[in-house]
Amino acid sequence: MKLVSLFTGAGGLDLGFEKAGFYIAWANEYDFTIWETFRHNFPKTKLDKRSIVDVPASEIPDVDGIIGGPPCQSWSEAGAGRGINDKRGQLFYDYIRLLKEKQPKFFLAENVSGILHPKHKEAFLNIIKEFENAGYEVSYKLLNANDYSVPQDRFRVIIIGYHKKINKKFYFPESQKYKPVLKDAIYDLRLAKPAKDKNKTNGDELKVPNHEYMNGGFSTIYMSRNRVRSWDEPSFTIQAGGRHAPIHPQAPKMKFISQNKRIFIPGKEYLYRRLSVRECARIQTFPDNFIFKYQDIADGYKMIGNAVAVNFANHLAKKIKEDLSF
């Protein structure tokens, strides 16, 4: 089955669907810092580099499905939360515009849990209604990727629609019994290198591609809560900013001083380093042969943190393929 991928990013969602037997025929990504990574890892996929606002449906191939996660920053609980009042939040409607015109068998859209916040309720329900008006039987649910073979707590809203002509409804797969932890993902990785001056990449000097971590101090916001998960726990959510990457589990948990204030355990400060780009990629379940291309290490963290975890995407993709294999 052929797919179009919108807001494709580095391609975590795409890779999860590829592993389930789908083919990504065409992808759209506007951020130039991602293009080289996508081209390297998806050489057979046509990459469109325009803003989705400027993409006419007539230039998109006819496919079986459309997948993609419209930008989540406007819905994030950590951000300003402007939702549909933010131009990025409004990009949901360009997704729906293309869906209405192409009329594939199914679609999948992904976003952060903040989109379900009461202040966004009206806008979110309007989006669901627009999907339904486009001709789809819609299902949505808040899921934790840790329930689907991903070693981190990562809550995301998944919206899936089957075309009404198929006369089927999507039911979300059951969570997996085993919940992977940090030891499963990164225990065998050793000796990460600090980034070069101004957090530039070490490039080809790295024995393990992308196994380098961001330097620099930790903000008072960062130090306001514990940032360490132990080996036998799932990771905190991998975010798009390197400065907010979790601390490696080799370090002891941070010491509570007062509300919104913690410190590193005295005498153990040398153990506290951010997870490397490759460690974050492992936690997002990207394979080691998926190479991230960047000069500024921040771009590596951004691509990985904004991606849909590969294994999570794969569980959803396999269920869709099973449903639609007539």
Backbone bond lengths (Angstrom), bond angles and torsions (degrees), N, CA, C in turn:
res aa  C-N    CA-C-N  psi(-1)  N-CA   C-N-CA  omega(-1)  CA-C   N-CA-C  phi
1 M - - - 1.455 - - 1.527 110.02 -
2 K 1.315 116.48 135.81 1.462 122.08 -177.38 1.528 110.78 -94.17
3 L 1.332 114.85 144.77 1.460 120.97 -177.87 1.518 112.12 -129.58
4 V 1.334 114.98 155.24 1.459 123.96 165.02 1.523 106.59 -109.65
5 S 1.332 116.87 136.29 1.461 122.10 179.16 1.522 108.92 -115.41
6 L 1.324 116.93 119.57 1.465 122.73 178.11 1.525 109.64 -103.26
7 F 1.346 116.55 147.83 1.474 121.18 -176.83 1.533 108.06 51.44
8 T 1.307 116.11 49.09 1.463 120.59 -165.86 1.522 114.41 -67.96
9 G 1.362 117.82 -27.90 1.451 120.08 -178.39 1.524 111.11 59.63
10 A 1.318 115.74 -141.74 1.469 119.84 179.57 1.524 112.00 -76.29
11 G 1.344 117.46 -16.48 1.459 119.51 174.85 1.517 115.96 102.73
12 G 1.330 119.05 28.65 1.469 120.16 176.94 1.515 111.99 -64.28
13 L 1.330 116.54 -44.88 1.464 121.24 177.33 1.525 109.93 -63.49
14 D 1.328 116.00 -43.22 1.464 121.36 -179.58 1.524 111.37 -60.36
15 L 1.337 116.07 -44.71 1.460 119.98 -177.82 1.531 110.72 -66.12
16 G 1.321 117.04 -39.04 1.457 120.08 177.23 1.520 111.82 -60.59
17 F 1.335 116.69 -39.43 1.466 120.85 178.10 1.526 110.83 -73.33
18 E 1.325 117.85 -38.59 1.475 120.08 176.78 1.515 110.74 -58.83
19 K 1.320 116.61 -42.42 1.463 120.85 -179.28 1.533 111.84 -64.51
20 A 1.334 116.66 -21.44 1.463 121.06 177.57 1.526 112.09 -90.61
21 G 1.332 116.54 0.16 1.455 119.90 175.85 1.516 115.72 103.94
22 F 1.333 117.78 6.10 1.458 121.26 175.97 1.531 110.03 -84.92
23 Y 1.327 116.29 161.89 1.463 121.94 177.75 1.525 108.81 -121.69
24 I 1.329 117.37 124.58 1.464 121.84 178.45 1.531 107.70 -86.16
25 A 1.339 115.42 104.44 1.464 120.12 -175.46 1.519 112.41 -82.64
26 W 1.333 117.61 -30.48 1.465 121.92 -171.74 1.517 107.85 -154.83
27 A 1.317 116.07 136.64 1.464 120.34 -179.25 1.525 109.62 -136.48
28 N 1.321 115.50 152.19 1.463 121.32 179.40 1.521 109.81 -125.71
29 E 1.341 115.95 129.03 1.463 121.31 176.59 1.530 108.73 -151.23
30 Y 1.318 116.21 125.21 1.469 123.36 -173.46 1.529 112.87 -90.50
31 D 1.343 118.04 -22.26 1.466 122.45 -174.93 1.534 110.28 -80.68
32 F 1.337 115.49 112.31 1.474 120.10 -174.68 1.521 113.05 -65.14
33 T 1.345 117.88 -22.32 1.468 119.50 -179.13 1.529 111.93 -71.82
34 I 1.337 117.27 -9.92 1.466 121.66 -177.83 1.528 112.13 -101.29
35 W 1.327 117.89 -20.04 1.465 121.51 -170.12 1.527 113.46 -55.47
36 E 1.332 116.96 -45.69 1.466 119.52 -176.48 1.531 111.10 -64.16
37 T 1.332 116.84 -40.31 1.467 121.01 177.68 1.517 110.78 -61.88
38 F 1.335 116.50 -45.83 1.462 119.44 -178.25 1.519 111.31 -65.07
39 R 1.326 116.59 -44.97 1.474 119.75 -179.37 1.526 111.45 -61.96
40 H 1.322 116.50 -37.56 1.471 120.70 -179.07 1.528 111.32 -65.62
41 N 1.321 116.56 -39.92 1.471 120.80 -173.15 1.525 114.13 -94.54
42 F 1.335 117.04 -17.14 1.470 121.49 178.63 1.536 109.17 -131.58
43 P 1.327 117.25 63.88 1.471 120.52 -173.61 1.526 113.94 -63.93
44 K 1.325 118.44 -21.24 1.467 120.91 -176.96 1.531 113.56 -91.40
45 T 1.328 116.11 -7.53 1.469 120.20 -176.86 1.516 110.64 -92.79
46 K 1.330 117.16 133.07 1.467 121.36 174.97 1.521 108.52 -73.57
47 L 1.329 116.98 124.00 1.460 121.92 -178.62 1.519 110.44 -105.07
48 D 1.325 116.62 118.35 1.460 122.91 174.91 1.530 108.13 -94.47
49 K 1.350 117.28 130.56 1.463 121.08 -170.67 1.525 113.74 -105.92
50 R 1.311 117.31 6.33 1.469 120.14 -178.97 1.528 111.89 -79.10
51 S 1.333 115.93 160.20 1.456 119.24 166.54 1.512 107.97 -61.82
52 I 1.319 116.58 140.07 1.461 120.20 -178.30 1.532 111.79 -58.68
53 V 1.337 116.10 -25.85 1.468 121.42 178.51 1.527 110.61 -59.31
54 D 1.335 116.08 -30.46 1.467 121.51 -175.51 1.528 113.73 -97.07
55 V 1.329 116.94 6.70 1.465 120.27 -176.50 1.527 110.08 -96.41
56 P 1.334 118.69 114.89 1.467 119.99 174.65 1.525 110.61 -79.51
57 A 1.317 116.67 143.69 1.462 121.08 -178.97 1.520 111.77 -59.63
58 S 1.330 116.59 -28.14 1.471 120.73 -177.97 1.525 112.23 -64.50
59 E 1.347 117.24 -18.39 1.465 120.70 -178.64 1.524 112.37 -97.78
60 I 1.313 116.97 3.44 1.463 121.82 177.59 1.528 108.01 -100.86
61 P 1.329 118.18 134.44 1.475 119.41 -178.77 1.524 112.18 -67.21
62 D 1.311 116.17 157.02 1.460 121.56 174.01 1.528 108.36 -74.91
63 V 1.325 115.68 127.60 1.465 120.52 -174.60 1.524 109.68 -138.69
64 D 1.345 115.10 176.20 1.465 121.17 179.16 1.517 112.45 -85.83
65 G 1.330 116.88 -24.82 1.459 118.96 -177.04 1.516 112.35 -154.64
66 I 1.337 115.86 155.98 1.463 123.38 173.01 1.519 107.46 -120.36
67 I 1.325 116.11 129.47 1.461 121.11 179.11 1.523 108.98 -127.09
68 G 1.323 116.70 156.38 1.458 119.25 175.75 1.508 112.47 156.91
69 G 1.323 115.13 156.13 1.458 121.70 177.89 1.505 110.44 -116.91
70 P 1.346 118.81 102.21 1.470 120.24 176.15 1.522 110.53 -54.44
71 P 1.347 118.63 149.84 1.469 121.64 -175.11 1.518 112.53 -47.27
72 C 1.333 114.69 135.21 1.467 119.62 -171.05 1.522 113.37 -99.83
73 Q 1.343 118.50 -10.11 1.464 119.78 -171.31 1.529 112.82 -58.93
74 S 1.331 116.35 -35.33 1.468 119.34 -176.78 1.528 112.24 -72.16
75 W 1.334 116.87 -16.33 1.472 120.78 179.79 1.526 112.02 -104.05
76 S 1.323 117.07 -6.06 1.460 121.03 -172.41 1.524 111.81 -69.67
77 E 1.339 115.12 139.31 1.461 120.32 176.84 1.527 110.88 -69.57
78 A 1.336 116.45 -22.27 1.467 120.05 -179.17 1.522 111.64 -82.56
79 G 1.340 117.58 -18.55 1.456 120.98 -177.56 1.518 111.86 -97.72
80 A 1.340 114.62 -159.71 1.467 119.97 -178.39 1.523 111.70 -71.25
81 G 1.335 116.35 -21.56 1.463 120.25 176.33 1.514 114.15 66.13
82 R 1.325 116.34 39.00 1.465 119.69 -177.13 1.525 112.45 -78.99
83 G 1.349 116.70 -13.43 1.452 121.29 173.34 1.509 113.92 56.02
84 I 1.323 115.74 -127.42 1.454 121.56 -174.55 1.527 111.94 -70.35
85 N 1.342 117.46 -12.62 1.463 121.47 176.94 1.518 112.37 -82.29
86 D 1.308 116.56 -4.50 1.460 123.44 177.53 1.531 107.98 -100.32
87 K 1.334 116.29 138.22 1.473 119.17 -179.80 1.520 111.80 -56.00
88 R 1.340 116.54 -33.36 1.467 119.27 179.04 1.525 110.67 -67.93
89 G 1.339 116.64 -38.20 1.452 120.26 177.31 1.520 112.11 -64.13
90 Q 1.334 115.51 -31.90 1.463 120.47 -178.80 1.529 112.95 -73.40
91 L 1.332 116.90 -12.60 1.465 119.64 179.57 1.531 111.98 -65.25
92 F 1.323 116.13 -16.60 1.468 119.83 173.04 1.534 109.89 -55.03
93 Y 1.336 115.40 -36.84 1.463 119.03 -176.17 1.528 112.16 -73.31
94 D 1.331 117.58 -24.72 1.464 118.84 173.57 1.521 110.37 -73.70
95 Y 1.320 116.23 -34.62 1.471 120.60 172.66 1.537 108.61 -57.42
96 I 1.343 116.16 -48.84 1.463 121.01 -177.91 1.529 111.01 -66.67
97 R 1.335 117.09 -36.97 1.473 120.89 177.88 1.521 110.84 -57.37
98 L 1.327 116.44 -46.61 1.469 120.11 -178.53 1.533 110.54 -70.67
99 L 1.323 116.12 -36.91 1.469 120.22 178.48 1.532 110.53 -61.89
100 K 1.322 116.26 -44.74 1.471 120.94 -179.45 1.522 111.61 -58.51
101 E 1.345 115.05 -39.53 1.463 118.47 -175.90 1.524 112.92 -81.00
102 K 1.321 117.47 -32.80 1.470 120.27 -176.14 1.532 112.34 -86.93
103 Q 1.335 117.74 -32.23 1.470 122.46 176.89 1.541 114.21 52.20
104 P 1.346 117.22 53.39 1.471 118.91 176.44 1.530 110.83 -72.66
105 K 1.322 115.82 175.41 1.468 120.74 -179.15 1.528 111.73 -66.61
106 F 1.342 116.87 -33.67 1.465 119.18 -177.73 1.516 110.44 -151.54
107 F 1.322 115.09 166.44 1.468 121.56 169.98 1.518 108.78 -140.63
108 L 1.327 115.75 157.69 1.464 122.81 171.61 1.517 108.03 -136.97
109 A 1.327 116.50 128.12 1.464 122.22 174.46 1.523 108.52 -124.04
110 E 1.328 115.66 143.00 1.467 121.27 -177.05 1.518 108.90 -126.63
111 N 1.346 116.63 144.50 1.464 120.20 176.09 1.517 109.91 -157.37
112 V 1.337 115.19 172.92 1.465 121.06 -177.41 1.523 111.12 -74.41
113 S 1.326 115.91 161.92 1.457 121.21 -178.66 1.521 112.09 -63.19
114 G 1.337 117.16 -25.34 1.462 121.17 -178.46 1.515 114.12 -59.92
115 I 1.337 116.70 -20.29 1.465 119.59 -179.90 1.532 111.07 -65.70
116 L 1.342 116.92 -18.01 1.461 121.45 178.58 1.533 112.46 -91.73
117 H 1.337 117.17 1.00 1.468 120.57 179.83 1.533 109.41 -59.95
118 P 1.340 118.03 142.11 1.465 120.49 -178.44 1.530 114.80 -49.76
119 K 1.343 117.45 -34.36 1.473 118.80 -178.05 1.529 112.00 -69.01
120 H 1.349 116.98 -17.84 1.465 120.67 178.93 1.528 111.99 -103.49
121 K 1.344 116.93 3.58 1.470 120.03 -171.29 1.527 112.49 -55.58
122 E 1.320 116.75 -49.02 1.464 119.90 -177.19 1.524 111.00 -61.85
123 A 1.339 116.66 -44.98 1.464 120.64 -179.41 1.529 110.70 -64.32
124 F 1.338 116.59 -42.28 1.459 119.89 -179.09 1.526 111.48 -64.25
125 L 1.329 116.46 -44.94 1.468 119.43 179.68 1.526 111.46 -65.60
126 N 1.328 116.84 -30.97 1.469 120.02 174.78 1.528 111.09 -65.93
127 I 1.354 115.83 -38.64 1.467 120.31 177.35 1.531 109.61 -62.98
128 I 1.323 116.81 -46.20 1.473 120.71 178.29 1.527 110.33 -58.96
129 K 1.337 116.24 -42.84 1.469 120.36 179.86 1.527 110.93 -62.60
130 E 1.333 116.79 -38.84 1.464 120.46 178.74 1.533 111.23 -65.88
131 F 1.321 116.45 -38.40 1.465 119.52 175.11 1.533 110.38 -61.75
132 E 1.311 115.75 -42.82 1.465 119.71 178.74 1.531 111.41 -64.93
133 N 1.328 115.81 -40.92 1.467 120.46 178.90 1.523 112.35 -66.15
134 A 1.330 115.64 -21.69 1.472 119.92 177.87 1.526 111.35 -76.15
135 G 1.347 116.49 -9.85 1.460 119.88 176.14 1.513 115.07 113.51
136 Y 1.359 116.76 23.33 1.461 119.52 -172.27 1.527 113.40 -122.80
137 E 1.336 114.51 144.70 1.469 123.29 170.19 1.528 105.48 -86.26
138 V 1.327 117.30 113.32 1.468 121.62 -166.95 1.528 111.82 -106.20
139 S 1.339 115.01 136.94 1.466 122.75 172.26 1.525 107.59 -124.92
140 Y 1.332 117.80 141.02 1.469 119.41 173.98 1.520 109.50 -143.56
141 K 1.327 114.71 153.08 1.466 119.36 -177.10 1.522 110.03 -162.38
142 L 1.324 116.08 147.27 1.456 122.26 172.10 1.525 108.01 -87.28
143 L 1.324 116.82 121.79 1.463 121.75 -176.95 1.523 110.42 -124.78
144 N 1.334 116.13 153.34 1.457 122.08 172.37 1.522 107.62 -104.23
145 A 1.332 116.92 121.03 1.463 121.15 -178.16 1.524 111.98 -58.48
146 N 1.332 118.00 -24.15 1.462 120.64 178.74 1.524 111.93 -62.92
147 D 1.330 117.11 -22.57 1.462 121.07 176.47 1.525 112.38 -78.23
148 Y 1.342 115.74 -5.57 1.472 120.87 -174.99 1.531 111.08 -130.97
149 S 1.339 115.08 51.62 1.468 122.47 170.32 1.523 114.15 68.14
150 V 1.329 117.15 30.58 1.471 122.00 178.19 1.532 108.25 -121.35
151 P 1.344 118.94 125.38 1.465 120.73 -173.90 1.534 114.28 -82.61
152 Q 1.310 116.66 50.79 1.464 121.74 174.94 1.524 109.12 -155.59
153 D 1.325 115.60 154.46 1.457 120.77 168.90 1.518 107.10 -81.39
154 R 1.313 116.62 115.83 1.467 121.30 -175.69 1.528 107.79 -147.60
155 F 1.318 116.19 101.65 1.457 121.36 -176.60 1.530 109.92 -91.85
156 R 1.310 115.47 124.59 1.457 121.21 -178.60 1.535 110.10 -138.93
157 V 1.327 115.28 145.52 1.457 121.66 174.96 1.525 108.39 -90.17
158 I 1.308 115.70 125.77 1.460 122.02 178.17 1.524 108.69 -112.32
159 I 1.329 115.79 128.21 1.463 122.59 177.50 1.530 107.34 -116.97
160 I 1.322 116.52 121.79 1.466 121.10 -178.91 1.523 108.97 -129.13
161 G 1.319 115.79 134.13 1.449 120.21 178.42 1.511 112.01 -129.10
162 Y 1.320 116.17 136.01 1.467 122.23 171.83 1.530 107.84 -105.14
163 H 1.321 116.02 137.75 1.462 119.48 -179.87 1.525 110.24 -58.69
164 K 1.325 116.23 138.26 1.468 120.47 -175.06 1.526 112.64 -61.46
165 K 1.327 116.50 -23.93 1.472 119.06 179.15 1.535 111.56 -68.60
166 I 1.351 117.04 -18.88 1.470 121.30 178.87 1.525 110.52 -78.91
167 N 1.336 115.41 -26.02 1.469 120.89 179.01 1.530 111.94 62.60
168 K 1.334 115.08 44.65 1.466 121.05 176.99 1.520 109.67 -138.36
169 K 1.326 115.81 155.51 1.462 121.85 175.75 1.521 108.54 -121.99
170 F 1.323 116.52 141.36 1.462 120.46 178.58 1.529 109.84 -81.63
171 Y 1.337 115.80 131.13 1.462 122.24 172.86 1.518 108.17 -115.76
172 F 1.320 116.17 129.36 1.462 120.51 -173.92 1.519 111.64 -66.49
173 P 1.330 117.14 140.30 1.466 119.98 -178.93 1.523 111.77 -66.00
174 E 1.317 115.33 152.14 1.467 120.75 177.40 1.529 109.76 -64.82
175 S 1.328 115.46 148.54 1.464 118.93 177.21 1.531 109.38 -67.84
176 Q 1.319 115.44 150.76 1.455 121.28 179.66 1.535 109.96 -75.35
177 K 1.319 115.97 147.60 1.468 119.46 -177.58 1.523 111.45 -67.72
178 Y 1.339 116.40 -39.78 1.467 118.40 -178.46 1.517 109.94 -92.18
179 K 1.330 116.16 128.63 1.464 122.04 178.39 1.531 108.29 -104.72
180 P 1.337 118.15 109.14 1.459 120.01 -176.28 1.528 113.03 -64.64
181 V 1.334 115.25 153.79 1.466 122.30 -177.56 1.527 109.46 -125.28
182 L 1.319 115.43 176.61 1.462 120.67 -175.86 1.531 112.83 -57.43
183 K 1.330 116.47 -38.14 1.468 119.10 -179.09 1.524 111.02 -59.90
184 D 1.329 117.32 -35.81 1.461 121.00 179.08 1.530 111.58 -64.00
185 A 1.327 116.13 -31.28 1.461 120.54 -170.24 1.524 114.38 -93.07
186 I 1.329 117.50 -43.09 1.478 118.24 -166.22 1.523 114.41 -131.16
187 Y 1.338 117.72 6.82 1.463 118.93 -174.77 1.525 112.20 -61.53
188 D 1.345 117.04 -32.64 1.464 119.84 -176.33 1.526 112.46 -83.57
189 L 1.325 118.00 -5.71 1.466 120.06 177.09 1.528 109.11 -84.74
190 R 1.295 115.70 133.43 1.457 119.78 -179.07 1.528 110.57 -135.98
191 L 1.330 115.43 161.61 1.461 123.37 169.24 1.531 113.89 53.70
192 A 1.322 114.74 55.24 1.463 119.05 171.93 1.534 109.06 -66.56
193 K 1.311 115.85 149.28 1.468 120.48 179.84 1.521 109.95 -101.63
194 P 1.324 116.89 143.76 1.463 118.15 171.98 1.529 109.67 -69.40
195 A 1.314 116.87 150.53 1.461 120.55 176.89 1.521 109.64 -63.04
196 K 1.310 116.63 161.78 1.463 121.12 177.69 1.533 110.12 -75.43
197 D 1.319 115.66 -179.41 1.459 121.86 -179.53 1.532 110.69 -51.79
198 K 1.324 116.34 140.27 1.470 123.53 -177.45 1.528 112.00 60.12
199 N 1.333 114.42 26.09 1.470 122.21 177.49 1.527 113.04 55.29
200 K 1.335 113.87 43.40 1.463 120.38 172.28 1.534 108.98 -88.56
201 T 1.311 116.35 157.21 1.454 121.24 -176.11 1.523 113.55 -71.70
202 N 1.326 115.78 152.64 1.468 122.13 171.33 1.524 111.41 -81.69
203 G 1.325 116.30 -12.26 1.460 121.68 175.65 1.507 114.30 57.71
204 D 1.332 115.59 -129.16 1.465 121.43 -174.58 1.524 113.52 -72.04
205 E 1.322 117.55 -5.90 1.466 120.23 178.68 1.536 111.83 -72.99
206 L 1.310 117.01 -14.74 1.461 121.11 -176.38 1.526 111.23 -81.27
207 K 1.327 116.68 131.95 1.465 120.70 176.84 1.528 110.60 -71.22
208 V 1.323 116.25 -38.80 1.470 122.06 174.48 1.520 106.55 -107.79
209 P 1.325 118.85 119.34 1.466 120.67 -176.77 1.518 112.68 -54.40
210 N 1.341 115.48 133.14 1.473 123.59 175.92 1.531 114.02 69.93
211 H 1.329 117.51 11.20 1.478 119.59 -177.58 1.534 109.38 -87.63
212 E 1.341 114.90 69.59 1.460 122.59 -178.75 1.520 107.93 -144.06
213 Y 1.324 115.27 151.73 1.458 118.45 -174.26 1.524 112.08 -125.75
214 M 1.322 115.00 156.02 1.462 122.16 -177.02 1.514 111.15 -73.70
215 N 1.325 115.47 137.52 1.459 122.78 174.70 1.518 109.83 -92.43
216 G 1.322 116.05 171.76 1.459 120.53 174.69 1.504 112.02 115.31
217 G 1.327 115.11 162.53 1.453 121.34 -176.11 1.519 113.23 -71.28
218 F 1.320 114.15 173.37 1.468 121.45 -178.86 1.527 108.61 -111.91
219 S 1.319 116.85 127.01 1.460 121.73 -175.77 1.524 111.33 -69.08
220 T 1.328 115.72 163.32 1.469 120.07 176.91 1.532 110.08 -62.67
221 I 1.331 116.97 -31.98 1.472 119.88 176.58 1.515 109.68 -64.24
222 Y 1.340 115.70 -44.17 1.459 120.30 179.36 1.530 110.32 -61.29
223 M 1.333 115.67 -42.09 1.468 120.86 -175.98 1.532 112.70 -80.74
224 S 1.326 117.03 3.67 1.465 119.38 -177.69 1.518 112.75 -77.49
225 R 1.340 116.40 -14.37 1.468 118.59 -179.19 1.524 109.37 -146.07
226 N 1.302 116.52 166.94 1.467 120.12 177.33 1.522 110.02 -65.46
227 R 1.316 116.78 134.28 1.461 121.44 -179.89 1.528 111.70 -118.79
228 V 1.331 116.23 14.43 1.463 120.68 -176.76 1.520 109.90 -115.38
229 R 1.316 115.88 126.76 1.456 121.65 167.94 1.527 107.12 -110.99
230 S 1.337 116.53 143.25 1.462 121.00 -177.74 1.521 110.71 -81.33
231 W 1.318 115.75 171.29 1.467 121.69 -175.93 1.526 112.98 -57.78
232 D 1.329 116.45 -32.08 1.463 119.33 -175.21 1.527 113.06 -94.59
233 E 1.325 116.70 17.50 1.462 122.28 176.21 1.525 109.70 -120.36
234 P 1.338 116.99 156.86 1.466 117.93 170.54 1.519 109.89 -70.87
235 S 1.306 116.81 155.53 1.464 121.68 178.49 1.524 110.87 -66.08
236 F 1.344 115.04 157.43 1.452 119.09 162.45 1.532 107.60 -62.94
237 T 1.316 116.89 164.75 1.461 121.84 178.18 1.528 110.45 -57.68
238 I 1.323 116.44 130.30 1.469 121.38 174.39 1.527 107.61 -76.45
239 Q 1.326 115.82 118.17 1.454 121.79 -176.95 1.528 111.17 -97.28
240 A 1.324 115.51 171.27 1.467 120.37 -175.62 1.523 112.97 -82.55
241 G 1.325 118.25 -9.30 1.460 120.80 179.89 1.511 111.62 -106.41
242 G 1.319 116.39 126.59 1.459 120.60 -178.46 1.513 113.49 -61.42
243 R 1.327 117.35 -33.04 1.468 119.89 -178.79 1.529 111.78 -65.92
244 H 1.322 115.82 -19.97 1.465 119.65 179.48 1.525 112.23 -105.82
245 A 1.325 116.85 15.65 1.469 119.74 176.01 1.529 109.15 -63.09
246 P 1.336 117.86 142.94 1.469 119.54 177.48 1.527 111.82 -62.12
247 I 1.315 115.38 161.72 1.467 122.31 177.12 1.527 109.10 -82.17
248 H 1.335 115.63 145.27 1.464 121.39 178.81 1.532 110.33 -60.45
249 P 1.338 117.77 141.64 1.481 120.73 -176.46 1.524 114.81 -69.00
250 Q 1.329 118.87 -2.30 1.474 120.21 173.70 1.535 110.48 -66.05
251 A 1.322 117.58 -21.35 1.466 122.06 -176.31 1.526 110.68 -87.12
252 P 1.341 117.45 147.93 1.464 119.65 172.76 1.525 110.90 -71.22
253 K 1.310 116.54 157.48 1.466 119.75 -179.80 1.527 110.16 -62.73
254 M 1.312 115.36 146.96 1.456 120.77 -175.06 1.528 111.48 -66.30
255 K 1.332 115.06 152.15 1.471 121.18 -176.32 1.527 110.46 -87.80
256 F 1.326 115.62 129.37 1.458 121.50 177.60 1.527 109.92 -74.59
257 I 1.326 116.81 127.82 1.469 121.95 177.23 1.529 109.87 -107.17
258 S 1.309 115.22 -52.54 1.464 121.76 176.42 1.517 107.44 -159.99
259 Q 1.316 116.39 175.77 1.461 118.37 179.71 1.531 109.74 -55.62
260 N 1.322 115.20 130.28 1.473 122.56 179.81 1.534 113.36 65.45
261 K 1.320 116.62 23.86 1.470 118.94 175.34 1.520 110.22 -146.13
262 R 1.337 115.57 121.34 1.455 122.36 174.47 1.520 108.68 -133.82
263 I 1.321 115.88 161.62 1.467 120.27 177.53 1.525 109.13 -134.03
264 F 1.333 115.91 162.25 1.450 120.30 171.71 1.530 108.28 -72.75
265 I 1.329 116.61 148.01 1.469 120.86 -178.99 1.532 109.17 -61.92
266 P 1.335 118.07 122.40 1.467 120.75 -179.14 1.525 112.04 -55.09
267 G 1.318 115.53 135.78 1.457 121.55 -178.83 1.516 113.71 87.25
268 K 1.318 117.37 -12.02 1.468 122.36 -179.18 1.537 111.62 -114.66
269 E 1.302 116.55 11.30 1.469 120.37 -173.67 1.531 112.72 -55.59
270 Y 1.323 117.00 -30.95 1.467 120.98 -177.13 1.531 112.70 -65.56
271 L 1.331 117.06 -17.02 1.464 120.74 -179.01 1.530 112.80 -83.53
272 Y 1.333 115.88 -13.88 1.466 119.72 -173.95 1.528 110.74 -91.10
273 R 1.305 114.46 99.82 1.468 119.90 172.54 1.521 108.96 -131.19
274 R 1.311 115.81 155.48 1.458 119.78 176.70 1.529 110.03 -68.74
275 L 1.321 116.28 152.56 1.460 119.77 170.91 1.522 109.03 -59.70
276 S 1.318 116.07 144.95 1.458 120.44 178.26 1.531 110.53 -74.62
277 V 1.312 115.81 166.97 1.467 120.77 176.20 1.531 110.05 -58.14
278 R 1.329 117.34 -44.28 1.471 120.21 179.93 1.518 111.49 -66.45
279 E 1.333 117.73 -38.92 1.463 119.74 177.70 1.531 110.37 -63.08
280 C 1.320 116.96 -41.30 1.472 119.92 175.98 1.526 110.39 -62.76
281 A 1.329 116.70 -39.39 1.466 120.44 178.13 1.527 110.76 -64.00
282 R 1.325 117.59 -41.98 1.466 121.37 177.04 1.535 110.18 -60.25
283 I 1.332 116.46 -43.45 1.462 121.07 -178.91 1.531 110.51 -66.62
284 Q 1.330 116.41 -29.25 1.467 121.39 173.85 1.534 111.33 -84.88
285 T 1.324 115.85 5.02 1.474 126.75 176.07 1.524 113.96 63.81
286 F 1.338 117.24 28.87 1.461 120.56 167.08 1.528 108.27 -75.40
287 P 1.332 118.16 138.41 1.461 120.21 176.30 1.533 110.71 -71.46
288 D 1.331 116.31 159.51 1.467 120.28 -177.10 1.527 113.05 -67.23
289 N 1.338 117.77 -19.66 1.470 119.20 178.24 1.528 112.36 -85.43
290 F 1.329 116.63 2.78 1.460 121.16 173.00 1.528 106.10 -90.67
291 I 1.317 116.48 109.88 1.467 121.70 -171.26 1.530 110.49 -101.59
292 F 1.319 115.59 130.94 1.462 121.43 177.41 1.528 109.04 -96.63
293 K 1.328 115.27 128.10 1.460 121.86 -175.58 1.528 109.50 -104.91
294 Y 1.322 116.58 123.73 1.471 120.93 -179.53 1.520 109.03 -165.71
295 Q 1.326 116.00 161.12 1.457 122.72 169.84 1.533 109.73 -103.84
296 D 1.328 115.82 -42.54 1.467 121.42 176.21 1.522 108.31 -90.81
297 I 1.322 115.93 124.72 1.461 119.88 -175.97 1.530 111.51 -60.72
298 A 1.340 116.54 -26.62 1.467 120.47 177.97 1.522 111.67 -58.07
299 D 1.337 116.89 -33.81 1.467 119.92 179.90 1.525 111.63 -68.26
300 G 1.327 116.89 -31.97 1.456 120.29 176.17 1.524 111.60 -64.29
301 Y 1.339 115.34 -48.56 1.464 119.54 177.89 1.534 110.81 -61.17
302 K 1.329 116.60 -40.26 1.472 120.44 -177.97 1.523 111.08 -61.41
303 M 1.330 116.68 -47.83 1.462 120.38 -178.76 1.525 111.82 -59.80
304 I 1.332 115.08 -42.72 1.469 119.82 -176.72 1.521 111.09 -72.76
305 G 1.328 116.78 -43.03 1.458 120.26 -178.08 1.515 113.64 -67.18
306 N 1.323 116.81 -28.93 1.467 120.60 179.56 1.526 112.95 -85.50
307 A 1.323 116.89 -9.42 1.467 120.54 -175.59 1.526 111.67 -77.68
308 V 1.328 114.93 158.30 1.466 120.76 167.26 1.527 106.96 -82.80
309 A 1.320 117.43 132.32 1.462 120.18 179.65 1.532 110.19 -57.85
310 V 1.323 116.22 131.85 1.469 121.99 -170.50 1.534 111.83 -59.86
311 N 1.334 117.01 -48.34 1.476 119.26 -177.71 1.525 112.04 -64.48
312 F 1.313 116.23 -36.85 1.460 121.87 177.11 1.532 109.61 -60.40
313 A 1.340 115.35 -49.42 1.468 120.69 177.91 1.523 111.17 -59.08
314 N 1.322 115.83 -39.13 1.462 120.60 -176.75 1.532 112.10 -64.96
315 H 1.338 117.21 -40.57 1.473 120.32 177.73 1.524 110.71 -60.98
316 L 1.332 116.97 -42.24 1.460 120.97 179.15 1.525 110.91 -67.50
317 A 1.338 115.29 -41.66 1.468 120.63 -178.70 1.524 111.47 -63.37
318 K 1.328 117.02 -41.95 1.469 120.18 -179.59 1.518 111.36 -63.94
319 K 1.337 116.16 -37.54 1.463 120.11 178.12 1.536 110.64 -66.25
320 I 1.330 116.46 -41.98 1.473 120.73 178.81 1.524 109.94 -64.45
321 K 1.320 116.45 -43.53 1.476 119.70 -179.32 1.527 110.71 -62.74
322 E 1.317 115.77 -41.01 1.470 120.33 178.55 1.538 110.18 -62.27
323 D 1.340 116.38 -42.69 1.466 121.31 -178.85 1.537 112.34 -65.93
324 L 1.327 116.23 -36.47 1.463 120.24 -169.91 1.526 114.10 -103.07
325 S 1.326 117.10 4.54 1.463 119.97 177.27 1.525 108.52 -84.87
326 F 1.298 114.84 92.76 1.471 120.07 -175.94 1.526 111.72 -80.65
